[in-house]
C-alpha cells in the first residue's frame, strides 16, 4: 500500500468514526431529553403571569437597549464594584 492509500484509508476511517459518534450523540441527547421531560415536566405559568408575558404593558419611557428598565440597579452595582476596586 502506498502512503497515499494509507492516508486516504486513515482519513475515511476517522471521518466514519466521527460521523457515527455524532449520530449516536444525537440519539442519546434526544433519548435523555424525552426522559427528563417525562419525569421532570415544566410547571405551567399561572394564568396572570402567562397573560403578562404574552402582552407586556408598554412603559411610559422606553428602556435603554439591554437594561430592561433596571438602569439604576446596574449603575449602583457598577459604582459599588468600582469603589471596591479602588480600595
Backbone as a ProteinNet text record, in pm:
[ID]
protein_1_A
[PRIMARY]
XXXXXXXXXXXXXXXXXXXXXXXXXXXXXXXXXXXXXXXXXXXXXXXXXXXXXXXXXXXXXXXXXXXXXXXXXXXXXXXXXXXXXXX
[TERTIARY]
83.9	0	88.6	53.1	133	91.4	171.1	143.3	12.4	-16.3	-140.7	-261.9	-256.4	-366.3	-383.6	-273.1	-281.7	-344.9	-307.2	-365.1	-514.2	-556.1	-698.5	-776.5	-719.1	-783.9	-798.9	-692.2	-697.1	-799.3	-804.5	-899.6	-1042.9	-1070.1	-1205.2	-1246	-1154.1	-1183.5	-1213.3	-1133.2	-1154.1	-1285.8	-1317.5	-1443.9	-1562.4	-1552.5	-1660.6	-1680.5	-1570	-1579.2	-1643.4	-1602.7	-1659.6	-1807.9	-1842.2	-1981.5	-2068	-2021.2	-2100.4	-2112.1	-2006.7	-2013.4	-2117.5	-2120.8	-2217.6	-2360.9	-2382.4	-2516	-2560.2	-2471.3	-2503.8	-2531.2	-2453.6	-2472.5	-2609.5	-2653.3	-2784.9	-2894.9	-2888.3	-2993.2	-2990.4	-2873.7	-2865.3	-2922	-2892.6	-2944.6	-3096.3	-3152.5	-3297.5	-3359.6	-3297.6	-3348.3	-3346.9	-3237.8	-3227.9	-3327.8	-3348.2	-3444.5	-3585.7	-3622.8	-3756.5	-3770.6	-3665.3	-3670.5	-3685.2	-3606.4	-3611.6	-3746.4	-3798.4	-3927.4	-4042	-4024.9	-4129.2	-4132.2	-4016	-4010.9	-4003.9	-3959.4	-3949.1	-4015.4	-4148.3	-4215	-4205.1	-4212.6	-4209.3	-4340.6	-4330.8	-4451	-4514.5	-4646.7	-4710.3	-4714.7	-4705.3	-4713.5	-4855.9	-4871.8	-5007.3	-5069.1	-5200.5	-5270.8	-5235.7	-5225.1	-5196.2	-5056.2	-4957.5	-4822.1	-4812	-4883	-4879.2	-4938.8	-5045.5	-5106	-5013	-4943.5	-4849.7	-4732.4	-4684.7	-4572.1	-4612.6	-4737.8	-4782.7	-4808.9	-4858.7	-4891.9	-4832.2	-4704.3	-4644.9	-4701.1	-4713.6	-4764.4	-4650.5	-4670.5	-4561.3	-4537.4	-4413	-4379.7	-4390.7	-4399.5	-4412.3	-4285.2	-4170.3	-4041.5	-3970.5	-3928.6	-3862.1	-3727.7	-3700.8	-3574.9	-3462.2	-3342.2	-3224.8	-3205.3	-3143.8	-3125.2	-3040.2	-3090.7	-3015.9	-3033.4	-3103.2	-3115.4	-3248	-3353.6	-3485.7	-3538.7	-3512.8	-3567.3	-3499.1	-3380.8	-3309.8	-3180.8	-3182.8	-3061.4	-3004.3	-3090.3	-3041.4	-2972.6	-3029.1	-2967.3	-2831.5	-2823.1	-2697.6	-2593.1	-2634.4	-2541.5	-2489.1	-2576.4	-2533.1	-2435.1	-2459.8	-2369.2	-2233	-2230.9	-2103.9	-2028.1	-2100.7	-2036	-1978.6	-2051.8	-2002.3	-1878.9	-1879	-1763.8	-1641.6	-1662.9	-1551.7	-1496.6	-1585.9	-1542.5	-1460	-1504.1	-1430.4	-1294.4	-1290	-1164.4	-1059.7	-1104.6	-1010.5	-954.4	-1022.8	-974	-868.5
-117.5	0	124.1	219.8	341	434.1	535.6	631.5	704.4	731.3	799.9	713.5	586.7	496.7	484.5	479.4	472.8	600.7	712.8	839.5	847.1	803.4	803.5	706.5	590.9	493.7	550.3	611.4	670.9	785.1	867	976.8	924.2	825.5	769.9	705.2	634.5	571.6	677.3	780.6	887	958.6	987.6	1055.1	966.2	836.1	743.6	735.1	734.5	729.3	855.6	970.3	1097.5	1106.1	1067	1071.9	980.1	858.2	766	815.7	874.2	929.7	1040.8	1128.8	1238.7	1187.8	1086.2	1028.5	966.9	892.1	832.8	942	1048.4	1160	1225	1240.1	1298.5	1211	1080.6	992.2	983.5	982.4	979.6	1108.9	1221.9	1350.1	1354.5	1306.5	1301.5	1209.4	1095.1	999.7	1060.9	1125	1186.9	1301.2	1375.4	1484.6	1432.7	1323	1267.7	1214.1	1152.4	1100.7	1216.2	1321.1	1434.8	1504.3	1525.5	1592.7	1505.4	1374.2	1285.4	1288.2	1281	1273.7	1410.1	1513.5	1648	1747.3	1744.8	1836.6	1980.6	2072.5	2214.3	2252.3	2332	2377	2488.1	2480.8	2586.9	2717.3	2827.9	2957.9	2983.6	3055.4	3095.3	3180.8	3181.1	3249.4	3397.4	3460.9	3603	3631	3551.1	3571.3	3537.1	3434.8	3398.1	3509.1	3571.9	3681.5	3801.6	3829	3940.6	3914.7	3791.1	3758.3	3766.7	3731	3735.1	3877.1	3964.1	4100.9	4195.6	4225.9	4315.8	4457.2	4523.6	4660.6	4753.3	4837.9	4927.7	5032.5	5061.9	5161.5	5301.3	5400	5537.3	5583.5	5536.6	5576.1	5449.6	5442.3	5320.9	5302.3	5177.9	5146.2	5140.1	5168.1	5158.5	5014	4993.9	4858.8	4777.4	4661	4569.4	4591.4	4697.8	4724.4	4678.2	4671.2	4627.2	4709.3	4837.5	4923.7	4914.3	4858.4	4845	4926	5042.2	5122	5161.9	5199.1	5244.3	5131.5	5010.1	4896.1	4863.9	4866.5	4834.5	4942.3	5069.1	5178.3	5168.7	5131.5	5116.9	5001	4892	4777.2	4812.5	4886.9	4927.5	5021.9	5115	5208.8	5136.7	5038.3	4962.2	4881.6	4822.5	4744.6	4834.4	4952.7	5046.4	5093.5	5117.7	5160.7	5051.1	4926.5	4813.9	4797.4	4819.2	4801.2	4903.3	5027.1	5133.6	5112.4	5039.9	5022.1	4916.6
0	0	0	-81.7	-85.8	28.4	47.8	155.2	127.1	0.9	-35.8	-0.4	-27.5	5.3	157.1	228.7	375	431.2	374.9	419.9	392.8	274.2	241.3	329.5	356.7	445.2	586.2	634.8	768.5	774.3	668.1	664	662.1	579.5	569.5	701.6	766	894.6	1000.5	1004.5	1102.3	1080.5	954.7	926.8	961.1	936.6	970.5	1121.3	1196.5	1342.4	1396.3	1347.1	1394	1357.2	1234.8	1192	1277.2	1300.9	1382.5	1525.8	1579.9	1714.7	1722.4	1622.6	1623.2	1608.9	1527.6	1513.5	1645.9	1710.2	1840.5	1942.4	1939.7	2032.9	2013.7	1890.7	1864.1	1923	1900.1	1951.3	2103.6	2163.2	2309.4	2367.8	2305.3	2352.9	2342.6	2232.5	2218.8	2323.5	2348	2446.9	2586.8	2623.9	2755.9	2767.5	2660	2661.7	2687.1	2623.2	2646.2	2788.2	2840.3	2977.4	3076.2	3059.9	3152.1	3143.5	3022.9	3010.7	3062.1	3061.4	3113.6	3266.2	3330	3475.6	3542.8	3472.2	3527.5	3432.6	3422.2	3329.3	3377.6	3282.2	3317.2	3382.8	3487.5	3555.6	3472.8	3451.9	3374	3453	3381.4	3444.9	3491.6	3601.6	3639.3	3528.6	3523	3414.4	3410.8	3525.2	3529.3	3473.3	3514.6	3464.5	3317	3274.8	3133.8	3048.1	3096.4	3021	3015.3	3124.2	3124.9	3032.2	3027.9	2941.2	2794.5	2764.8	2626	2579.4	2670.1	2634.5	2737.8	2727.1	2825.9	2812.4	2924.9	2925.8	2886.5	2786.1	2746.7	2854.9	2878.4	2980	2920.1	3008.4	2963	2894	2945.5	2890.3	2840.6	2714.6	2667.5	2736.6	2774.6	2843.1	2740.7	2787.4	2700.1	2659.4	2546.6	2495.5	2591.9	2632.3	2716.7	2865.4	2906.8	3050	3107.1	3027.5	3071.1	3187.4	3190.7	3293	3427.9	3435.6	3562.5	3561	3499.9	3485.4	3621.7	3715.3	3846	3922.3	3915.9	3984.5	3924.3	3794.1	3726.5	3754.6	3752.5	3781	3924.5	4019.2	4158.5	4172.8	4102.4	4109.2	4049.9	3940.1	3879.2	3971.4	4033.7	4124.9	4246.8	4299.7	4414	4375.8	4257.8	4214.5	4193.1	4136.3	4116.3	4249.5	4345.8	4479.4	4547	4537.2	4596.8	4529.2	4400.8	4326.5	4367.4	4398.8	4437.3	4575.8	4660.1	4799.3	4806.9
[MASK]
+++++++++++++++++++++++++++++++++++++++++++++++++++++++++++++++++++++++++++++++++++++++

